[in-house]
């Protein structure tokens, strides 16, 4: 819910009160000379003619705007001042932000490959000229679809108080001229006025006005006659007798015009440090990241991660646009492969984690800049350095990685994945010298074994194997957080501590390799023996790697990891335990028979007087077991080549059957 900034209540028991906004006829300025004057003044500032033309037609009172163009108002943001002109505009000339950051946690990306779900095709707007941003889309239909989705999603998530229908827009939206370039068609670019702050209010107004994305994007801006027809329709409502005007018509009249602030430039404190796009995002973030109704952490992290990718691409840290799109989730694995990009998602995850945790100066500075722009706090007007740490940056990497699950899994599963992935990674990654390589899982495993044997101070191959496997284990739910049960079943180690224990043994490293190999083959992680063969259960099925196996078998909390999972060795271990158990059972049987014979009626044991049937059953079973034991003995003697019908290598009686 967002506030429409009014201290009064517009309704009492559902009835309108005198606090409702009065109805006013919508003005229309047909004088092209006024538009030309505004256009010329904007061009004088250095704006492109197309951009100046789009801006000139939004105002209901161009004469009030003209003086401001030469002397714009200034709005402070971290590191810069935004230059702004304000006045009354036609609401239908404004476009709610198609990339509204508030909805970032609802966007479904191509990487998730959700059937029927439109991919996130729009790229973020970037500075393109004086007072102008630019964005690339596939086509007009894609843009209209995205705007429609944005309006509906925003309206469903935010209900202004007081109601827009009763008060219209109270806090002026803030926007900027944005030029749309179409990649898949020959259509010429067109410039629209995009609302960057106030999209919720504008979306509700469009609903009450009854205009569609097609209307506000292409139909109304096309000619003055289309806009005239739109205004005439609204004014026809107010021409009715007061008692005949419907509430929906009153809402339309109140929403037709709004006060508006248009950003026409930026003046950075340090030349070149902050461009128009960055300054606008900082302005929006100031209003939302610390508000009573903040963006969700996922939406905040998604928005910031996107800005960091743009900054890293600009700095050359990410070498190509295609690789930036792969990290951003805008490509499927198949599309990535067609761009000569390693298409494995563990590789994408490792690259994202490295990007947001490394202390490499070039990478760190590129990623840090957008975060600092938002986190900088200037309560006294002086710049204050933000503290950017791995704790600040890692959630952004996790959110980039989680895009592959968004829409493809239940929200609870995605939430668990985010949490476990962050907990399973090595701590203090920024202090560790490692980077994603193109080595195969087997090559990484061999290098990690060598690091273990040499007790190396730095283990980059081990860390890389750890990072990749942690992502896969979290994705498959094969590892979880600490268990706080009391007693021997409790295990308070973090997921990170468990995986660290795996890296300190050959079986552990072998399983980390297998986890990566299995995921790349489209399989869930499997247990393997010393030879690398999958272990099977009683039904012949592969045995999975799960949290219990990791914590109790492969890396037990006592630190005594099983050193072998060789099938023959396991059978011999089971044989030893079975022999001991059989001997214990014989001792117990002997003791129970002794107890049975001690139960007497006078001087005669009850089993000898009343136990004929019980004794017979016992005798038959003991004879059957004795015969089986005799057979075992004879076969064991034959196996050693010593059986001759009478002799026994262990000093037994030669095979006398029990009577």
C-alpha positions, -999 to +999 in steps of 0.1 A: +000+000+000+013+034-009+004+068+006-012+094-017-001+119+009-033+133+024-040+138+061-078+139+056-102+110+050-120+112+017-149+090+027-172+086+057-191+053+057-184+050+020-200+084+012-180+112-005-173+142+017-163+178+010-127+166+012-130+150-023-112+168-050-135+192-069-143+185-105-127+207-131-130+209-168-098+195-186-081+223-206-066+217-240-040+239-256-044+238-294-019+266-300+011+250-318+031+282-312+033+275-275+045+239-282+071+253-306+084+277-280+088+249-254+104+227-280+129+254-291+139+262-255+146+225-248+166+222-280+186+252-269+196+231-238+211+205-262+181+181-263+174+161-295+146+175-316+125+143-312+129+144-274+121+181-272+090+175-293+077+147-271+082+169-240+065+200-254+031+184-258+026+170-223+019+204-205-016+219-199+000+253-193+031+256-215+036+293-205+042+283-169+069+259-180+089+281-204+107+302-178+118+270-159+136+255-189+164+281-187+164+281-149+153+246-138+147+235-102+173+214-085+167+181-065+196+167-045+206+130-049+238+113-036+266+127-057+246+150-079+217+174-085+188+166-108+175+195-129+137+195-129+108+215-145+074+211-130+038+219-140+004+204-148+004+177-175-021+153-191-019+120-172-025+100-204+007+114-218+027+097-189+038+060-191+042+040-159+078+027-157+078-007-176+108-017-154+093-005-121+118-019-096+090-025-071+079-054-093+115-068-099+107-098-077+078-108-099+096-108-133+101-142-148+134-146-168+141-167-198+165-188-178+137-204-158+121-216-191+086-214-177+060-225-203+037-196-213+055-170-193+069-140-211+106-136-206+121-104-193+129-089-226+133-052-217+168-040-209+173-012-183+172+024-196+206+041-199+216+077-204+215+086-240+217+124-243+208+157-226+178+149-204+172+116-222+173+079-214+171+051-240+159+015-238+159-013-264+130-036-270+122-062-296+090-045-310+061-023-302+040-052-292+066-064-266+067-029-251+029-027-249+027-061-233+053-051-207+035-018-199+002-037-195+018-062-172+035-034-152+002-015-148-018-045-136+010-058-113+016-024-098-021-018-092-026-052-076+003-047-052-004-011-042-036+007-032-031+044-027-045+060+004-066+081+000-082+067-030-071+081-064-107+081-075-115+107-048-084+128-048-065+122-080-027+122-078-015+143-048+022+138-048+036+148-082+051+119-101+087+122-113+097+112-148+121+115-177+120+114-215+129+080-227+136+070-263+125+035-274+146+016-300+131-014-317+155-043-324+134-067-344+116-042-367+124-013-390+102+010-369+118+044-361+125+051-324+099+071-305+102+091-273+078+087-244+076+103-210+083+075-184+073+079-148+102+068-126+087+077-092+049+075-089+042+046-112+016+032-088-004+065-088-001+068-125-012+032-131-043+037-110-051+069-129-048+051-162-073+025-149-098+052-140-092+070-173-098+037-192-067+040-214-046+011-225-009+007-231-015+010-268-034+043-262-008+060-241+022+046-260+011+051-296-024+064-302-027+095-281+008+109-288+003+105-325-019+135-333-035+164-316-069+152-328-066+119-308-058+139-277-086+163-284-111+134-286-098+120-253-102+153-235-137+159-251-149+126-238-138+135-203-153+170-205-186+156-217-190+139-183-187+172-164-212+188-187-239+166-172-261+177-143-242+171-111-266+144-099-262+125-132-224+122-131-214+087-121-186+080-096-166+064-123-169+095-144-159+117-115-128+095-111-120+100-147-122+138-145-100+139-113-074+117-129-071+134-163-046+160-151-018+159-126+011+179-113+044+165-126+081+169-123+101+163-154+139+156-151+157+174-179+194+170-167+219+161-141+248+181-126+272+156-109+295+168-080+324+153-099+322+155-137+315+120-152+309+103-118+271+101-119+251+100-152+214+107-156+203+071-153+222+065-121+210+097-105+174+089-113+177+054-098+193+069-067+164+093-064+138+065-066+158+044-041+159+072-016+121+072-015+116+034-013+145+015+003+139+031+037+101+037+036+074+022+059+064+000+030+099-009+015+105-030-015+109-067-005+146-077+000+143-098-032+131-068-052+158-045-038+185-071-045+172-077-080+172-040-088+207-034-074+221-066-090+209-053-124+227-020-119+259-038-108+258-059-140+254-027-161+283-011-143+305-042-147+297-044-184+306-007-188+339-012-170+347-042-192+347-066-163+320-085-182+334-088-217+302-091-239+266-081-238+257-118-242+276-128-211+259-100-192+225-113-204+235-148-193+244-136-158+212-116-157+191-146-166+179-132-199+192-162-219+184-199-217+213-224-215+207-233-251+209-196-261+240-192-241+257-221-258+249-205-292+268-174-280+299-196-272+292-192-235+297-222-211+260-231-206+262-249-173+243-232-145+270-241-119+294-220-141+269-191-141+265-193-104+302-194-098+308-164-120+280-144-102+294-153-068+329-143-078+317-111-094+301-100-061+327-112-036+362-108-051+385-081-038+400-076-073+401-037-075+387-034-110+358-058-103+351-045-068+350-009-079+327-016-108+302-035-086+305-012-056+296+020-075+259+014-080+255+001-044+272+030-029+251+054-049+220+040-032+235+034+003+251+068+005+234+089+032+236+127+031+216+140+061+238+172+062+245+176+025+280+162+028+290+130+011+293+100+034+313+070+023+292+038+023+307+006+037+303-020+010+312-055+022+306-091+011+276-091+034+262-062+013+271-077-021+266-115-017+227-112-016+228-096-050+247-126-064+223-150-048+193-131-063+209-133-098+213-170-094+178-175-080+164-161-113+167-196-127+141-208-102+117-179-101+084-191-117+098-226-121+095-235-084+072-227-055+081-194-038+089-213-005+114-235-024+130-204-040+132-188-005+149-219+009+173-220-020+184-184-014+189-190+023+208-223+020+230-211-009+242-181+011+249-204+042+267-231+022+293-209+006+328-203+021+330-175+046+351-145+038+352-152+001+366-117-005+398-128+013+403-160-007+423-161-040+401-180-064+382-174-096+360-195-119+379-214-145+370-236-175+385-267-159+363-298-160+350-312-126+376-341-129+404-316-134+392-295-105+390-326-084+426-337-092+439-302-085+420-301-052+434-335-041+469-323-049+462-291-027+450-314+001+480-337-001+504-308-002+487-290+027+486-259+006+480-225+022+458-215-007+434-239-023+418-221-053+407-253-070+391-266-038+372-233-033+360-233-069+348-269-065+331-259-031+313-230-047+300-250-076+288-279-054+273-256-028+250-241-055+240-275-067+234-290-032+212-259-024+193-262-056+185-299-050+177-294-013+205-319-006+220-298+023+203-278+050+212-257+080+222-269+115+201-292+136+197-281+172+183-315+185+196-325+219+216-357+222+236-376+197+215-367+167+221-330+171+244-313+146+249-275+150+274-271+122+264-247+095+261-259+059+294-241+052+312-260+079+299-294+066+311-287+031+344-274+045+348-308+062+342-325+029+371-306+013+394-321+039+390-357+028+394-377-004+359-391-003+345-356+003+363-341-026+353-371-048+316-364-040+319-327-047+332-336-081+304-361-086+278-335-076+289-311-103+292-339-129+257-352-121+241-318-123+256-311-157+242-345-168+207-335-156+209-358-126+204-353-088+236-357-068+245-394-063+267-413-038+297-430-053+323-455-042+361-453-043+361-462-080+336-434-088+307-459-095+273-449-082+262-468-051+230-488-053+203-495-028+184-528-024+162-521-054+192-513-076+185-476-076+212-449-073+216-437-037+212-399-034+234-374-017+213-358+010+218-339+042+218-370+064+244-387+043+267-356+043+264-350+080+265-386+094+285-406+068+307-384+047+315-357+071+304-367+106+306-341+133+331-362+153+355-357+124+360-395+117+350-395+081+346-429+064+377-433+044+364-459+019+331-467+003+345-497-016+317-523-021+340-553-011+352-535+020+316-526+030+305-562+026+334-574+048+325-548+074+289-560+074+301-596+077+322-588+107+292-571+124+269-600+115+293-626+130+294-606+163+257-602+163+252-640+158+275-649+187+257-624+209+224-640+199+237-674+208+248-662+242+214-646+247+196-678+237+217-698+262+209-674+290+172-674+281+171-713+281+188-712+315+162-688+328+134-710+313+147-741+330+148-723+363+111-717+364+099-746+387+067-759+403+082-774+434+114-792+423+103-799+387+109-773+359+077-763+342+092-767+308+098-804+316+062-809+328+041-787+306+065-777+278+063-806+254+051-786+225+074-757+232+104-779+237+096-797+204+095-764+185+127-753+201+144-786+193+133-786+157+145-750+151+178-757+168+184-788+147+176-768+116+200-741+125+227-766+135+223-783+101+228-749+084+258-742+105+272-777+097+268-769+060+286-736+064+315-753+082+319-780+055+319-754+027+344-732+045+367-762+050+364-771+013+373-735+003+405-739+022+413-774+007+415-791+041+382-811+043+388-849+043+356-861+060+370-862+095+396-836+101+387-800+110+411-771+108+396-753+137+396-782+161+359-789+159+343-823+163+343-832+126+307-823+120+287-842+146+250-832+142+232-821+173+207-846+186 
